[in-house]
Amino acid sequence: MERIFKKEQFDGMILNPFELTDNELDLQVRSGLLLEALGPEIWVYPNKYRPYLVRYILYLYDKGSELRRYFPDIAERKKVCAELAGFDLTNKTQKDKAEEFYILSHKSSRIAMITFVKYQNNVIYGLYWSNIEHLWKLISDVSKKFTEFSNDKAYLEGQKIKSQMLELAEETLGRIKKHELELFQGDDLAKELTAKTRQGSFPEDVAKLGDVY
């Protein structure tokens, strides 16, 4: 897969992993640029496939990666990222391991992804969750208010306010969708896993939430 790409195509990324050896990449994770970007949870991942995971996260979630433009379909892009990470997808063992990456089934891979997404988009990450909370408040307020009116004038005024709130909700939703694309690069599963982790839906993550958020 690497033969169809050039190193220069990934120069816009936080770190270009295209020609880095496993040892060079490991050094970046231990003491270089990726130490903070991926967080300590990356070291929980099994040693054998850790370099694969680091490359996979970089290629798929780095906002400077051009792969989203080349491969808009997220399922196809994940396979490309897996091959760029070093997997031979014709090998059943490696294909099975790559499929674990696609769904971030290992807790440490999920936490490392979230840490990386937050690291490179810290402001947007905060705005994203603030907008989600704002949207739910708007929806709650619209559903609770304006159920009873003393007269026709009050009814019309209530409907006007409700319409304005719904317009505001639509604008907020638009911002959320924009932030989602910037943060998760079109990977809806990553978005859902991040939300579940934030909500504490994974009991084993509760102690980690302070570090990630």
NORNORFEN-V680464 format. One record per backbone hydrogen bond with DSSP energy under -1.0 kcal/mol. CO is the residue of the C=O (numbers start at 1). NH is the residue of the N-H. Records with the same first field share a line. If there is no record, write none. Layout:
# NORNORFEN-V680464
CO: NH  NH
This chain:
# NORNORFEN-V680464
1: 4
2: 5
6: 9
7: 10
8: 11
10: 13
21: 25
22: 26
23: 27
24: 28
25: 29
26: 30
27: 31
32: 35
34: 38
39: 42
40: 43
41: 44
49: 53
50: 54
51: 55
52: 56
53: 57
54: 58
55: 59
56: 60
57: 61
58: 62
62: 65
66: 70
67: 71
73: 77
74: 78
75: 79
76: 80
77: 81
78: 82
79: 83
80: 84
81: 85
82: 87
88: 91
91: 95
92: 96
93: 97
94: 98
95: 99
96: 100
97: 101
98: 102
99: 103
100: 105
101: 104
106: 110
107: 111
108: 112
109: 113
110: 114
111: 115
112: 116
113: 117
114: 118
115: 119
116: 120
121: 125
122: 126
123: 127
124: 128
125: 129
126: 130
127: 131
128: 132
129: 133
130: 134
131: 135
132: 136
133: 137
134: 138
135: 139
136: 140
137: 141
138: 142
139: 143
140: 144
141: 145
151: 155
152: 156
153: 157
154: 158
155: 159
156: 160
157: 161
158: 162
159: 163
160: 164
161: 165
162: 166
163: 167
164: 168
165: 169
166: 170
167: 171
168: 172
169: 173
170: 174
171: 175
172: 176
173: 177
174: 178
175: 179
176: 180
177: 181
178: 182
179: 183
180: 184
181: 185
184: 187
186: 188
187: 191
188: 192
189: 193
190: 194
191: 195
192: 196
193: 197
194: 198
195: 199
196: 201
197: 200
202: 205
203: 206
205: 208  209
208: 212
209: 213
